[in-house]
Amino acid sequence: MHRIFLQTPATELAWLVIIAYFVIDVLLRNKGSVASFSTTKSDRHSTLLLLSAFACVVIVAELFSYMGIGRFNIPWLSWLALVLTTSGLILRVVSMRQLRTGYTRTLKVDTGQSLMTTGLYGVIRHPGYLGSLLVWLFFGLAIGNYLVFTLALVLMPLVYAYRIRLEEQMLADEFGQQYIAYKRKSWRLIPLIW
């Protein structure tokens, strides 16, 4: 049995959130273009980078848990991080449900797709990415490992910044002035900050 399931309840629940992250992705993107891993020139390997970053954090977390490297025991911090990780998953799911078939795995715009500017997307241009960042950034703290947290803190913002830059260029190319106007009245990721 893996050591991850022999640790604290917060640790076990954090791993369940990560499992749910992938299961929900499969369930909500189970057919058509949203399920496809085929890329366009707009993607520029960003999907591969995201998947590699996810794998890196999961593998390092499992390895470090097994070896006992980087562990800390601050229960209130682990529980707070678990709440933030779970909130991120909920935000991601709501974003996926609002965007529906526009929430593709790779960067592409389908024929006839319209620009989403309402709901969460009326305030934040990338609420799904914000949700994912919350999941991955606080996962390390939720499992009680400061090295996994540090890895995610360095890796995930870099990968998502690259992805967001490519996506915004693709959307500007596709929707032109409509997207430029939308950018003026919304925040990229964090309201009032960026």
C-alpha positions in Angstrom: 0.0 0.0 0.0 1.3 3.5 -0.9 2.4 5.6 2.0 0.2 8.5 0.8 -2.8 6.6 2.2 -1.1 6.1 5.6 -0.8 9.8 6.3 -3.2 12.4 7.6 -6.9 12.8 6.6 -6.1 16.1 4.9 -3.4 14.3 2.8 -5.8 11.5 1.8 -8.5 14.1 0.9 -6.0 16.1 -1.1 -5.1 13.0 -3.2 -8.8 12.4 -3.7 -9.1 16.0 -5.1 -6.3 15.3 -7.6 -8.0 12.0 -8.6 -11.3 13.9 -9.0 -9.5 16.5 -11.1 -8.7 13.9 -13.7 -11.9 11.9 -13.5 -14.1 15.0 -13.8 -12.0 16.1 -16.9 -12.7 12.7 -18.5 -16.4 12.8 -17.6 -17.1 16.4 -18.8 -14.9 16.1 -21.9 -16.0 12.7 -23.1 -16.7 13.2 -26.8 -16.2 15.4 -29.8 -13.6 18.2 -30.1 -13.5 18.8 -26.4 -12.2 15.3 -25.8 -9.6 15.5 -28.6 -5.9 15.8 -28.0 -5.3 16.9 -31.6 -3.5 20.2 -31.7 -3.5 23.3 -33.9 -0.7 25.7 -34.5 -2.1 27.9 -31.8 -1.4 25.2 -29.1 2.4 25.3 -29.6 2.9 22.3 -27.3 1.1 24.0 -24.3 -1.1 21.0 -23.8 1.9 18.7 -23.6 3.6 21.1 -21.2 0.5 21.2 -18.9 0.2 17.4 -18.9 3.9 17.1 -18.2 3.6 19.6 -15.3 0.7 17.7 -13.8 2.7 14.4 -14.1 5.8 16.0 -12.6 3.9 17.2 -9.5 2.1 13.9 -9.0 5.2 11.8 -9.4 7.3 14.0 -7.2 4.5 14.2 -4.6 4.3 10.4 -4.5 8.0 9.9 -4.5 8.6 12.4 -1.7 5.8 11.0 0.3 7.2 7.6 0.0 10.7 8.8 0.9 9.5 11.2 3.7 11.2 14.1 2.0 10.0 17.7 2.6 7.2 16.8 5.0 5.9 19.2 7.6 3.1 18.8 10.2 1.1 21.9 10.5 -2.5 20.6 10.5 -4.3 23.9 10.2 -2.2 24.8 7.2 -2.9 21.5 5.5 -6.7 21.8 6.1 -6.7 25.4 4.8 -4.8 24.3 1.7 -7.3 21.5 1.3 -10.1 24.0 1.3 -8.3 26.1 -1.3 -7.5 23.0 -3.4 -11.1 21.9 -3.3 -12.4 25.4 -4.1 -10.1 25.4 -7.1 -11.6 22.1 -8.3 -15.1 23.5 -7.9 -14.2 26.7 -9.8 -12.7 24.6 -12.6 -15.9 22.5 -12.9 -18.2 25.5 -12.9 -15.9 27.1 -15.6 -16.1 23.9 -17.7 -19.8 23.7 -17.4 -20.3 27.3 -18.4 -18.0 27.1 -21.5 -19.3 23.7 -22.5 -17.9 22.6 -25.8 -15.5 25.6 -25.9 -13.5 24.2 -22.9 -11.2 22.1 -25.1 -8.2 20.2 -24.1 -6.0 21.8 -26.7 -6.0 25.4 -27.9 -8.5 25.7 -30.8 -11.7 27.5 -31.7 -14.4 25.4 -33.4 -16.4 26.6 -36.3 -19.4 28.6 -35.0 -18.0 29.0 -31.5 -18.9 32.3 -29.8 -16.9 34.2 -27.3 -18.1 33.6 -23.7 -18.3 36.9 -21.8 -20.9 36.1 -19.2 -21.0 34.2 -15.8 -17.5 33.7 -14.4 -16.2 34.7 -17.8 -17.7 38.2 -17.4 -15.2 38.9 -14.7 -12.2 36.6 -15.3 -11.1 35.6 -18.8 -9.6 32.3 -17.6 -11.5 31.0 -14.5 -10.8 27.4 -15.3 -7.1 28.1 -15.3 -7.5 30.0 -12.0 -9.3 26.9 -10.6 -6.5 24.6 -11.8 -3.8 26.8 -10.4 -5.6 26.7 -7.0 -5.7 22.9 -7.2 -2.1 22.4 -8.0 -0.5 25.3 -6.0 -2.2 24.3 -2.7 -2.0 20.5 -3.2 1.6 20.4 -1.8 0.6 22.2 1.4 -2.5 20.0 1.7 -0.4 16.9 1.7 2.0 18.5 4.1 5.0 18.8 1.8 6.8 22.1 1.3 9.0 20.8 -1.5 5.9 19.7 -3.6 4.4 23.1 -2.9 7.6 24.9 -4.0 7.8 22.8 -7.2 4.2 23.7 -8.0 4.7 27.3 -7.1 7.5 27.6 -9.6 6.3 25.3 -12.4 2.5 25.9 -12.6 2.5 29.7 -13.0 5.1 29.5 -15.7 3.2 26.8 -17.7 -0.2 28.5 -17.3 1.3 32.0 -18.2 2.6 30.5 -21.4 -0.8 28.8 -22.1 -2.8 32.0 -21.4 -0.5 34.1 -23.6 -1.1 31.6 -26.5 -4.8 31.4 -25.9 -5.3 35.1 -25.8 -3.4 35.5 -29.0 -5.6 32.8 -30.6 -8.8 34.4 -29.4 -7.7 37.9 -30.5 -7.0 36.4 -34.0 -10.4 34.7 -34.1 -12.6 37.3 -32.5 -10.7 40.5 -33.3 -12.3 43.7 -31.8 -14.8 41.7 -29.9 -12.0 40.1 -27.9 -10.1 43.3 -27.5 -13.3 45.0 -26.0 -13.8 41.9 -23.7 -10.2 42.2 -22.5 -10.8 45.8 -21.5 -13.7 44.9 -19.2 -12.4 41.7 -17.6 -9.4 40.5 -15.7 -7.0 37.8 -17.0 -6.9 35.6 -13.9 -7.2 37.5 -10.6 -9.7 40.4 -10.3 -8.1 43.7 -9.4 -4.6 42.3 -9.8 -4.0 40.7 -13.2 
